[in-house]
Amino acid sequence: MTTMDRAEAAPRVETAQARRRKPILEYNWWRYLVSLLAIVFALFPIVYVVSASLNPIPSLTSAQLLPDNVTFENYRRILSGHPGEKGTTDEALDTPYTSWYVNTIVISGAIALFSVFFGALAAYAFARFRFKGRRMGMLALLLIQMFPTFLAVVAILANPKLRSQ
């Protein structure tokens, strides 16, 4: 068999294999369905809150998934720095949301930078140096990272001694 014969025979083998393959959805359809349901379940609260913020009626109980009258007035009032009108009950809403937002960005950015910096120092120490307690330290870090910090709130609230302080 010459090289030319092999080149002509190769595409026939690939097309035969392609014809024998089963469609992906034939045996994995339930995985896609479960994934789609998980995505809808995770995105529903976000869509509901955004649609409630675009609703001109100031109530979550009357909020619809798709509001009838979409308006950005709520965002304009909050971000303008003066959402409340003088002489009304809305005057109490006069809060500096924009400065709070900037403060949040600055503090979270600084904390992220410090965390990455100190994490890099610790990673370098664990990777390069051999010292007593290295293995236990690595296992402790792994264990701490496996459980979210939010779970600590449950432990603190479940312990009556810590609640009384």
N, CA, C and O atoms as a DFTB+ gen file, in Angstrom:
660 C
 N C O
     1  1       0.852      -1.165       0.000
     2  2       0.000       0.000       0.000
     3  2       0.902       1.234       0.000
     4  3       1.794       1.376       0.837
     5  1       0.651       2.099      -0.937
     6  2       1.481       3.292      -1.048
     7  2       0.957       4.378      -0.115
     8  3      -0.091       4.225       0.513
     9  1       1.688       5.455      -0.036
    10  2       1.291       6.574       0.807
    11  2      -0.003       7.195       0.311
    12  3      -0.834       7.609       1.120
    13  1      -0.185       7.266      -0.956
    14  2      -1.405       7.838      -1.533
    15  2      -2.619       6.973      -1.191
    16  3      -3.701       7.494      -0.920
    17  1      -2.436       5.666      -1.206
    18  2      -3.537       4.775      -0.861
    19  2      -3.940       4.955       0.601
    20  3      -5.128       4.934       0.924
    21  1      -2.956       5.133       1.488
    22  2      -3.241       5.347       2.904
    23  2      -3.989       6.661       3.114
    24  3      -4.919       6.732       3.919
    25  1      -3.587       7.682       2.401
    26  2      -4.241       8.989       2.542
    27  2      -5.689       8.917       2.087
    28  3      -6.551       9.568       2.678
    29  1      -5.973       8.139       1.050
    30  2      -7.340       8.005       0.571
    31  2      -8.164       7.127       1.504
    32  3      -9.371       7.336       1.629
    33  1      -7.556       6.166       2.151
    34  2      -8.288       5.255       3.025
    35  2      -8.565       5.866       4.399
    36  3      -9.531       5.471       5.053
    37  1      -7.772       6.789       4.840
    38  2      -7.916       7.360       6.180
    39  2      -9.251       8.066       6.395
    40  3      -9.873       7.841       7.433
    41  1      -9.729       8.908       5.475
    42  2     -11.012       9.570       5.723
    43  2     -12.172       8.594       5.806
    44  3     -13.133       8.849       6.532
    45  1     -12.110       7.487       5.084
    46  2     -13.192       6.517       5.153
    47  2     -13.298       5.898       6.541
    48  3     -14.404       5.635       7.013
    49  1     -12.177       5.662       7.198
    50  2     -12.192       5.088       8.545
    51  2     -12.786       6.082       9.526
    52  3     -13.583       5.698      10.383
    53  1     -12.411       7.368       9.418
    54  2     -12.926       8.384      10.339
    55  2     -14.425       8.576      10.171
    56  3     -15.140       8.734      11.160
    57  1     -14.910       8.564       8.941
    58  2     -16.339       8.755       8.738
    59  2     -17.125       7.557       9.249
    60  3     -18.244       7.718       9.736
    61  1     -16.565       6.370       9.150
    62  2     -17.235       5.190       9.676
    63  2     -17.325       5.271      11.199
    64  3     -18.349       4.915      11.782
    65  1     -16.254       5.738      11.844
    66  2     -16.288       5.888      13.300
    67  2     -17.280       6.975      13.698
    68  3     -17.985       6.835      14.698
    69  1     -17.338       8.050      12.928
    70  2     -18.257       9.138      13.244
    71  2     -19.707       8.670      13.131
    72  3     -20.561       9.121      13.894
    73  1     -19.995       7.768      12.186
    74  2     -21.355       7.263      12.042
    75  2     -21.742       6.351      13.196
    76  3     -22.919       6.263      13.543
    77  1     -20.763       5.666      13.799
    78  2     -21.060       4.744      14.886
    79  2     -21.260       5.446      16.227
    80  3     -21.814       4.844      17.147
    81  1     -20.828       6.701      16.365
    82  2     -20.963       7.406      17.639
    83  2     -22.421       7.686      17.948
    84  3     -23.224       7.984      17.065
    85  1     -22.739       7.579      19.240
    86  2     -24.080       7.916      19.685
    87  2     -24.145       9.414      19.945
    88  3     -23.149      10.024      20.335
    89  1     -25.287       9.993      19.737
    90  2     -25.415      11.420      20.050
    91  2     -25.176      11.667      21.546
    92  3     -25.484      10.820      22.384
    93  1     -24.629      12.826      21.856
    94  2     -24.280      13.150      23.254
    95  2     -25.514      13.158      24.143
    96  3     -25.454      12.674      25.273
    97  1     -26.610      13.684      23.672
    98  2     -27.806      13.795      24.510
    99  2     -28.507      12.462      24.737
   100  3     -29.399      12.372      25.581
   101  1     -28.128      11.444      24.011
   102  2     -28.805      10.161      24.152
   103  2     -28.580       9.534      25.519
   104  3     -29.493       8.920      26.071
   105  1     -27.391       9.673      26.071
   106  2     -27.119       9.050      27.367
   107  2     -26.763      10.066      28.448
   108  3     -26.615       9.677      29.606
   109  1     -26.622      11.326      28.129
   110  2     -26.306      12.343      29.126
   111  2     -27.399      13.387      29.287
   112  3     -27.139      14.422      29.901
   113  1     -28.581      13.183      28.783
   114  2     -29.625      14.190      28.819
   115  2     -29.983      14.585      30.233
   116  3     -30.273      15.754      30.489
   117  1     -29.972      13.640      31.162
   118  2     -30.370      13.946      32.529
   119  2     -29.360      14.856      33.214
   120  3     -29.738      15.642      34.083
   121  1     -28.066      14.768      32.839
   122  2     -27.062      15.668      33.414
   123  2     -27.318      17.101      32.988
   124  3     -27.203      18.023      33.795
   125  1     -27.664      17.288      31.730
   126  2     -27.980      18.621      31.242
   127  2     -29.235      19.162      31.909
   128  3     -29.312      20.350      32.221
   129  1     -30.213      18.299      32.127
   130  2     -31.439      18.723      32.788
   131  2     -31.167      19.150      34.229
   132  3     -31.655      20.191      34.667
   133  1     -30.395      18.357      34.966
   134  2     -30.052      18.703      36.350
   135  2     -29.236      19.998      36.389
   136  3     -29.459      20.842      37.257
   137  1     -28.303      20.158      35.466
   138  2     -27.504      21.381      35.412
   139  2     -28.380      22.592      35.115
   140  3     -28.209      23.646      35.727
   141  1     -29.298      22.452      34.196
   142  2     -30.194      23.550      33.858
   143  2     -31.074      23.922      35.049
   144  3     -31.282      25.107      35.313
   145  1     -31.585      22.941      35.764
   146  2     -32.398      23.214      36.954
   147  2     -31.572      23.898      38.042
   148  3     -32.074      24.800      38.712
   149  1     -30.329      23.492      38.229
   150  2     -29.464      24.130      39.228
   151  2     -29.180      25.577      38.863
   152  3     -29.157      26.446      39.735
   153  1     -28.963      25.843      37.582
   154  2     -28.706      27.219      37.137
   155  2     -29.944      28.080      37.344
   156  3     -29.832      29.211      37.818
   157  1     -31.111      27.572      37.002
   158  2     -32.352      28.332      37.208
   159  2     -32.571      28.571      38.693
   160  3     -32.961      29.669      39.089
   161  1     -32.328      27.567      39.517
   162  2     -32.498      27.691      40.965
   163  2     -31.546      28.733      41.541
   164  3     -31.922      29.472      42.451
   165  1     -30.317      28.803      41.026
   166  2     -29.339      29.759      41.532
   167  2     -29.598      31.171      41.032
   168  3     -29.347      32.133      41.757
   169  1     -30.095      31.316      39.813
   170  2     -30.290      32.649      39.236
   171  2     -31.634      33.280      39.571
   172  3     -31.790      34.492      39.422
   173  1     -32.609      32.491      40.020
   174  2     -33.936      33.045      40.299
   175  2     -33.916      34.163      41.340
   176  3     -34.536      35.198      41.093
   177  1     -33.248      34.027      42.484
   178  2     -33.250      35.137      43.448
   179  2     -32.616      36.410      42.886
   180  3     -33.076      37.513      43.183
   181  1     -31.582      36.269      42.092
   182  2     -30.928      37.441      41.511
   183  2     -31.866      38.137      40.536
   184  3     -31.990      39.361      40.560
   185  1     -32.523      37.369      39.683
   186  2     -33.466      37.942      38.721
   187  2     -34.627      38.596      39.450
   188  3     -35.095      39.656      39.034
   189  1     -35.103      37.985      40.531
   190  2     -36.231      38.528      41.290
   191  2     -35.860      39.862      41.937
   192  3     -36.655      40.801      41.900
   193  1     -34.676      39.962      42.524
   194  2     -34.255      41.202      43.177
   195  2     -34.038      42.303      42.146
   196  3     -34.429      43.448      42.375
   197  1     -33.422      41.976      41.018
   198  2     -33.210      42.983      39.976
   199  2     -34.542      43.459      39.418
   200  3     -34.722      44.657      39.197
   201  1     -35.474      42.549      39.187
   202  2     -36.779      42.964      38.675
   203  2     -37.549      43.771      39.711
   204  3     -38.289      44.683      39.343
   205  1     -37.396      43.458      40.997
   206  2     -38.046      44.261      42.041
   207  2     -37.441      45.656      42.112
   208  3     -38.147      46.620      42.411
   209  1     -36.148      45.777      41.843
   210  2     -35.521      47.100      41.868
   211  2     -35.945      47.931      40.662
   212  3     -35.922      49.160      40.730
   213  1     -36.326      47.298      39.574
   214  2     -36.781      48.023      38.385
   215  2     -38.275      48.323      38.423
   216  3     -38.782      49.018      37.543
   217  1     -38.983      47.817      39.416
   218  2     -40.414      48.030      39.564
   219  2     -40.652      49.366      40.263
   220  3     -40.017      49.627      41.284
   221  1     -41.540      50.222      39.755
   222  2     -41.775      51.509      40.411
   223  2     -42.518      51.390      41.739
   224  3     -42.471      52.320      42.544
   225  1     -43.192      50.290      41.986
   226  2     -43.914      50.098      43.248
   227  2     -42.900      49.697      44.317
   228  3     -42.192      48.705      44.143
   229  1     -42.813      50.448      45.422
   230  2     -41.770      50.176      46.426
   231  2     -42.144      49.065      47.403
   232  3     -42.218      49.302      48.609
   233  1     -42.379      47.870      46.900
   234  2     -42.740      46.751      47.762
   235  2     -42.293      45.451      47.110
   236  3     -42.444      45.258      45.904
   237  1     -41.740      44.566      47.929
   238  2     -41.335      43.263      47.393
   239  2     -42.523      42.321      47.242
   240  3     -42.494      41.407      46.418
   241  1     -43.557      42.541      48.030
   242  2     -44.702      41.637      47.940
   243  2     -45.466      41.818      46.639
   244  3     -46.073      40.871      46.139
   245  1     -45.440      43.034      46.081
   246  2     -46.151      43.259      44.828
   247  2     -45.223      43.139      43.621
   248  3     -45.631      43.416      42.493
   249  1     -43.992      42.731      43.852
   250  2     -43.036      42.623      42.749
   251  2     -43.367      41.419      41.880
   252  3     -43.771      40.360      42.360
   253  1     -43.180      41.623      40.593
   254  2     -43.383      40.552      39.628
   255  2     -42.034      40.199      39.022
   256  3     -41.082      40.975      39.099
   257  1     -41.966      39.030      38.427
   258  2     -40.712      38.632      37.794
   259  2     -40.393      39.547      36.619
   260  3     -39.232      39.893      36.403
   261  1     -41.389      39.934      35.874
   262  2     -41.240      40.920      34.799
   263  2     -42.192      42.074      35.103
   264  3     -43.396      41.946      34.881
   265  1     -41.677      43.202      35.610
   266  2     -42.568      44.311      35.985
   267  2     -43.238      44.935      34.761
   268  3     -42.707      44.909      33.651
   269  1     -44.425      45.496      35.005
   270  2     -45.169      46.131      33.916
   271  2     -44.488      47.414      33.452
   272  3     -44.300      47.626      32.254
   273  1     -44.125      48.256      34.393
   274  2     -43.476      49.532      34.079
   275  2     -42.037      49.489      34.581
   276  3     -41.791      49.647      35.777
   277  1     -41.107      49.282      33.695
   278  2     -39.687      49.231      34.071
   279  2     -39.171      50.658      34.198
   280  3     -39.345      51.475      33.294
   281  1     -38.528      50.951      35.343
   282  2     -37.973      52.274      35.565
   283  2     -36.658      52.164      36.333
   284  3     -36.470      51.269      37.157
   285  1     -35.759      53.097      36.040
   286  2     -34.478      53.165      36.746
   287  2     -34.506      54.264      37.807
   288  3     -33.452      54.694      38.274
   289  1     -35.692      54.720      38.192
   290  2     -35.838      55.803      39.160
   291  2     -35.249      55.421      40.522
   292  3     -34.646      56.262      41.189
   293  1     -35.415      54.183      40.933
   294  2     -34.865      53.757      42.228
   295  2     -33.337      53.884      42.248
   296  3     -32.763      54.322      43.245
   297  1     -32.692      53.506      41.165
   298  2     -31.234      53.633      41.083
   299  2     -30.822      55.104      41.059
   300  3     -29.834      55.481      41.689
   301  1     -31.572      55.934      40.336
   302  2     -31.241      57.348      40.265
   303  2     -31.349      57.993      41.641
   304  3     -30.501      58.803      42.018
   305  1     -32.393      57.635      42.394
   306  2     -32.594      58.226      43.725
   307  2     -31.487      57.815      44.683
   308  3     -31.006      58.642      45.458
   309  1     -31.080      56.572      44.645
   310  2     -30.053      56.113      45.581
   311  2     -28.683      56.657      45.207
   312  3     -27.935      57.105      46.077
   313  1     -28.347      56.623      43.924
   314  2     -27.012      57.034      43.506
   315  2     -26.841      58.548      43.406
   316  3     -25.714      59.029      43.292
   317  1     -27.929      59.303      43.446
   318  2     -27.802      60.760      43.380
   319  2     -27.293      61.330      44.691
   320  3     -26.798      62.457      44.709
   321  1     -27.397      60.598      45.779
   322  2     -26.951      61.094      47.083
   323  2     -28.057      61.769      47.859
   324  3     -27.882      62.055      49.043
   325  1     -29.198      62.036      47.230
   326  2     -30.330      62.676      47.900
   327  2     -31.626      61.956      47.522
   328  3     -32.473      62.531      46.839
   329  1     -31.788      60.711      47.957
   330  2     -32.981      59.977      47.541
   331  2     -34.261      60.449      48.216
   332  3     -35.346      60.249      47.670
   333  1     -34.163      61.078      49.402
   334  2     -35.362      61.500      50.118
   335  2     -35.750      62.932      49.779
   336  3     -34.890      63.775      49.524
   337  1     -37.067      63.202      49.777
   338  2     -37.541      64.554      49.517
   339  2     -37.746      65.265      50.841
   340  3     -38.163      64.647      51.821
   341  1     -37.456      66.567      50.882
   342  2     -37.599      67.362      52.100
   343  2     -39.051      67.377      52.541
   344  3     -39.967      67.530      51.733
   345  1     -39.239      67.211      53.863
   346  2     -40.574      67.301      54.439
   347  2     -41.401      66.045      54.306
   348  3     -42.583      66.068      54.648
   349  1     -40.844      64.951      53.827
   350  2     -41.596      63.701      53.699
   351  2     -40.918      62.617      54.528
   352  3     -39.839      62.819      55.086
   353  1     -41.564      61.486      54.594
   354  2     -40.960      60.372      55.329
   355  2     -39.760      59.807      54.585
   356  3     -38.938      59.109      55.178
   357  1     -39.651      60.098      53.295
   358  2     -38.513      59.636      52.512
   359  2     -37.235      60.409      52.826
   360  3     -36.155      60.044      52.362
   361  1     -37.361      61.488      53.623
   362  2     -36.186      62.283      53.955
   363  2     -35.180      61.450      54.756
   364  3     -33.979      61.718      54.712
   365  1     -35.663      60.447      55.484
   366  2     -34.778      59.582      56.267
   367  2     -33.896      58.726      55.373
   368  3     -32.901      58.168      55.837
   369  1     -34.249      58.615      54.096
   370  2     -33.459      57.811      53.172
   371  2     -32.222      58.537      52.653
   372  3     -31.469      57.985      51.850
   373  1     -32.008      59.773      53.106
   374  2     -30.883      60.575      52.614
   375  2     -29.581      60.024      53.177
   376  3     -29.058      60.535      54.168
   377  1     -29.064      58.984      52.544
   378  2     -27.842      58.324      52.995
   379  2     -26.818      58.313      51.875
   380  3     -27.184      58.260      50.701
   381  1     -25.555      58.361      52.217
   382  2     -24.500      58.416      51.187
   383  2     -24.130      57.039      50.632
   384  3     -23.061      56.515      50.945
   385  1     -24.996      56.456      49.820
   386  2     -24.742      55.127      49.270
   387  2     -23.486      55.082      48.408
   388  3     -22.754      54.093      48.438
   389  1     -23.230      56.125      47.650
   390  2     -22.057      56.113      46.767
   391  2     -20.765      56.064      47.573
   392  3     -19.841      55.337      47.210
   393  1     -20.687      56.830      48.665
   394  2     -19.463      56.770      49.477
   395  2     -19.351      55.426      50.192
   396  3     -18.246      54.921      50.390
   397  1     -20.482      54.844      50.580
   398  2     -20.439      53.507      51.178
   399  2     -19.911      52.497      50.162
   400  3     -19.118      51.620      50.503
   401  1     -20.354      52.627      48.921
   402  2     -19.922      51.704      47.873
   403  2     -18.424      51.851      47.606
   404  3     -17.715      50.854      47.463
   405  1     -17.947      53.088      47.540
   406  2     -16.518      53.316      47.324
   407  2     -15.713      52.765      48.496
   408  3     -14.675      52.137      48.289
   409  1     -16.182      52.993      49.732
   410  2     -15.492      52.445      50.907
   411  2     -15.444      50.916      50.861
   412  3     -14.426      50.315      51.204
   413  1     -16.532      50.296      50.444
   414  2     -16.572      48.838      50.344
   415  2     -15.557      48.332      49.333
   416  3     -14.856      47.353      49.589
   417  1     -15.475      48.997      48.182
   418  2     -14.526      48.587      47.141
   419  2     -13.095      48.750      47.630
   420  3     -12.267      47.865      47.414
   421  1     -12.791      49.867      48.287
   422  2     -11.428      50.123      48.767
   423  2     -11.033      49.103      49.831
   424  3      -9.948      48.527      49.760
   425  1     -11.892      48.878      50.805
   426  2     -11.556      47.948      51.894
   427  2     -11.444      46.520      51.385
   428  3     -10.504      45.813      51.748
   429  1     -12.384      46.080      50.551
   430  2     -12.308      44.699      50.043
   431  2     -11.100      44.518      49.125
   432  3     -10.484      43.452      49.122
   433  1     -10.756      45.540      48.348
   434  2      -9.558      45.450      47.509
   435  2      -8.284      45.358      48.329
   436  3      -7.391      44.572      48.011
   437  1      -8.195      46.168      49.396
   438  2      -7.012      46.118      50.272
   439  2      -6.908      44.768      50.965
   440  3      -5.818      44.206      51.069
   441  1      -8.026      44.249      51.435
   442  2      -8.018      42.940      52.105
   443  2      -7.616      41.845      51.118
   444  3      -6.871      40.935      51.481
   445  1      -8.092      41.918      49.896
   446  2      -7.720      40.922      48.891
   447  2      -6.227      40.978      48.597
   448  3      -5.580      39.936      48.492
   449  1      -5.671      42.182      48.462
   450  2      -4.225      42.309      48.213
   451  2      -3.397      41.759      49.371
   452  3      -2.432      41.027      49.151
   453  1      -3.769      42.107      50.597
   454  2      -3.040      41.592      51.764
   455  2      -3.167      40.071      51.863
   456  3      -2.198      39.390      52.202
   457  1      -4.354      39.535      51.570
   458  2      -4.539      38.084      51.638
   459  2      -3.666      37.373      50.612
   460  3      -3.048      36.354      50.921
   461  1      -3.612      37.901      49.400
   462  2      -2.779      37.282      48.366
   463  2      -1.308      37.387      48.749
   464  3      -0.550      36.435      48.564
   465  1      -0.898      38.536      49.281
   466  2       0.503      38.727      49.659
   467  2       0.920      37.751      50.757
   468  3       1.928      37.058      50.622
   469  1       0.151      37.696      51.836
   470  2       0.513      36.797      52.928
   471  2       0.327      35.331      52.549
   472  3       1.062      34.473      53.039
   473  1      -0.636      35.031      51.692
   474  2      -0.795      33.671      51.199
   475  2       0.392      33.235      50.360
   476  3       0.824      32.085      50.429
   477  1       0.922      34.166      49.562
   478  2       2.106      33.852      48.760
   479  2       3.321      33.622      49.656
   480  3       4.127      32.728      49.394
   481  1       3.456      34.424      50.711
   482  2       4.566      34.207      51.653
   483  2       4.464      32.837      52.315
   484  3       5.454      32.113      52.423
   485  1       3.251      32.489      52.757
   486  2       3.063      31.192      53.409
   487  2       3.285      30.050      52.419
   488  3       3.887      29.035      52.770
   489  1       2.809      30.206      51.198
   490  2       2.999      29.161      50.190
   491  2       4.471      28.961      49.879
   492  3       4.924      27.829      49.706
   493  1       5.211      30.041      49.807
   494  2       6.652      29.927      49.555
   495  2       7.336      29.185      50.705
   496  3       8.185      28.323      50.478
   497  1       6.960      29.525      51.932
   498  2       7.565      28.865      53.093
   499  2       7.240      27.373      53.106
   500  3       8.118      26.546      53.353
   501  1       5.989      27.032      52.843
   502  2       5.607      25.618      52.847
   503  2       6.240      24.862      51.682
   504  3       6.525      23.671      51.813
   505  1       6.462      25.513      50.563
   506  2       7.005      24.830      49.397
   507  2       8.520      24.660      49.469
   508  3       9.043      23.644      49.012
   509  1       9.232      25.631      50.033
   510  2      10.692      25.630      49.963
   511  2      11.395      25.131      51.211
   512  3      12.483      24.562      51.118
   513  1      10.804      25.329      52.366
   514  2      11.494      25.008      53.616
   515  2      10.921      23.753      54.255
   516  3       9.726      23.477      54.159
   517  1      11.788      23.007      54.902
   518  2      11.376      21.830      55.675
   519  2      11.497      22.206      57.146
   520  3      12.580      22.570      57.603
   521  1      10.406      22.123      57.885
   522  2      10.432      22.494      59.291
   523  2       9.459      21.614      60.055
   524  3       8.595      20.965      59.465
   525  1       9.606      21.598      61.372
   526  2       8.757      20.779      62.222
   527  2       7.339      21.354      62.208
   528  3       7.158      22.558      62.392
   529  1       6.363      20.525      61.999
   530  2       4.973      20.958      61.957
   531  2       4.501      21.359      60.569
   532  3       3.382      21.846      60.404
   533  1       5.348      21.156      59.577
   534  2       4.981      21.539      58.203
   535  2       3.788      20.739      57.709
   536  3       2.851      21.298      57.140
   537  1       3.822      19.442      57.924
   538  2       2.732      18.581      57.454
   539  2       1.418      18.901      58.160
   540  3       0.371      18.978      57.518
   541  1       1.469      19.087      59.469
   542  2       0.245      19.415      60.213
   543  2      -0.278      20.800      59.814
   544  3      -1.489      21.012      59.746
   545  1       0.623      21.724      59.555
   546  2       0.216      23.054      59.108
   547  2      -0.484      22.996      57.760
   548  3      -1.496      23.664      57.552
   549  1       0.052      22.201      56.848
   550  2      -0.579      22.050      55.538
   551  2      -1.956      21.396      55.657
   552  3      -2.907      21.809      54.994
   553  1      -2.055      20.374      56.507
   554  2      -3.347      19.715      56.703
   555  2      -4.351      20.667      57.352
   556  3      -5.530      20.663      56.998
   557  1      -3.883      21.488      58.307
   558  2      -4.772      22.461      58.947
   559  2      -5.266      23.488      57.936
   560  3      -6.448      23.832      57.932
   561  1      -4.372      23.982      57.078
   562  2      -4.785      24.943      56.049
   563  2      -5.784      24.320      55.080
   564  3      -6.761      24.960      54.691
   565  1      -5.539      23.083      54.697
   566  2      -6.456      22.399      53.793
   567  2      -7.828      22.230      54.440
   568  3      -8.854      22.442      53.794
   569  1      -7.843      21.853      55.704
   570  2      -9.104      21.667      56.421
   571  2      -9.857      22.983      56.563
   572  3     -11.077      23.023      56.405
   573  1      -9.139      24.053      56.857
   574  2      -9.776      25.366      56.995
   575  2     -10.367      25.820      55.672
   576  3     -11.452      26.402      55.645
   577  1      -9.674      25.564      54.584
   578  2     -10.160      26.002      53.283
   579  2     -11.315      25.145      52.764
   580  3     -12.078      25.585      51.904
   581  1     -11.444      23.935      53.280
   582  2     -12.516      23.063      52.805
   583  2     -13.881      23.537      53.275
   584  3     -14.876      23.319      52.586
   585  1     -13.948      24.180      54.433
   586  2     -15.218      24.618      54.982
   587  2     -15.310      26.134      54.910
   588  3     -14.374      26.823      55.316
   589  1     -16.413      26.670      54.403
   590  2     -16.540      28.116      54.311
   591  2     -16.606      28.762      55.691
   592  3     -17.001      28.130      56.672
   593  1     -16.216      30.018      55.747
   594  2     -16.215      30.752      57.009
   595  2     -17.622      30.901      57.551
   596  3     -17.816      30.990      58.763
   597  1     -18.599      30.930      56.671
   598  2     -19.979      31.102      57.101
   599  2     -20.431      29.969      58.024
   600  3     -21.309      30.173      58.863
   601  1     -19.846      28.788      57.882
   602  2     -20.213      27.677      58.766
   603  2     -19.795      27.933      60.204
   604  3     -20.363      27.349      61.127
   605  1     -18.804      28.803      60.406
   606  2     -18.392      29.141      61.770
   607  2     -19.505      29.874      62.502
   608  3     -19.607      29.772      63.725
   609  1     -20.335      30.606      61.784
   610  2     -21.451      31.314      62.414
   611  2     -22.401      30.309      63.057
   612  3     -22.896      30.545      64.159
   613  1     -22.656      29.213      62.393
   614  2     -23.533      28.184      62.947
   615  2     -22.939      27.620      64.233
   616  3     -23.657      27.420      65.212
   617  1     -21.638      27.365      64.237
   618  2     -20.994      26.830      65.439
   619  2     -21.030      27.839      66.582
   620  3     -21.242      27.455      67.732
   621  1     -20.830      29.099      66.292
   622  2     -20.857      30.124      67.336
   623  2     -22.262      30.282      67.902
   624  3     -22.432      30.394      69.116
   625  1     -23.266      30.292      67.037
   626  2     -24.642      30.443      67.511
   627  2     -25.142      29.187      68.219
   628  3     -26.018      29.274      69.079
   629  1     -24.604      28.031      67.875
   630  2     -25.029      26.791      68.522
   631  2     -24.420      26.638      69.907
   632  3     -24.964      25.909      70.737
   633  1     -23.301      27.309      70.178
   634  2     -22.631      27.203      71.468
   635  2     -23.169      28.279      72.407
   636  3     -22.941      29.466      72.172
   637  1     -23.886      27.882      73.479
   638  2     -24.491      28.881      74.375
   639  2     -23.451      29.733      75.119
   640  3     -23.731      30.881      75.463
   641  1     -22.270      29.188      75.368
   642  2     -21.251      29.962      76.080
   643  2     -20.765      31.137      75.227
   644  3     -20.519      32.228      75.741
   645  1     -20.631      30.900      73.915
   646  2     -20.168      31.976      73.030
   647  2     -21.251      32.995      72.756
   648  3     -20.956      34.161      72.493
   649  1     -22.518      32.565      72.814
   650  2     -23.626      33.500      72.576
   651  2     -23.796      34.491      73.712
   652  3     -24.187      35.634      73.473
   653  1     -23.519      34.093      74.914
   654  2     -23.751      34.954      76.063
   655  2     -22.736      36.085      76.160
   656  3     -22.972      37.053      76.882
   657  1     -21.620      35.988      75.457
   658  2     -20.585      37.024      75.571
   659  2     -20.927      38.213      74.795
   660  3     -20.166      39.180      74.779
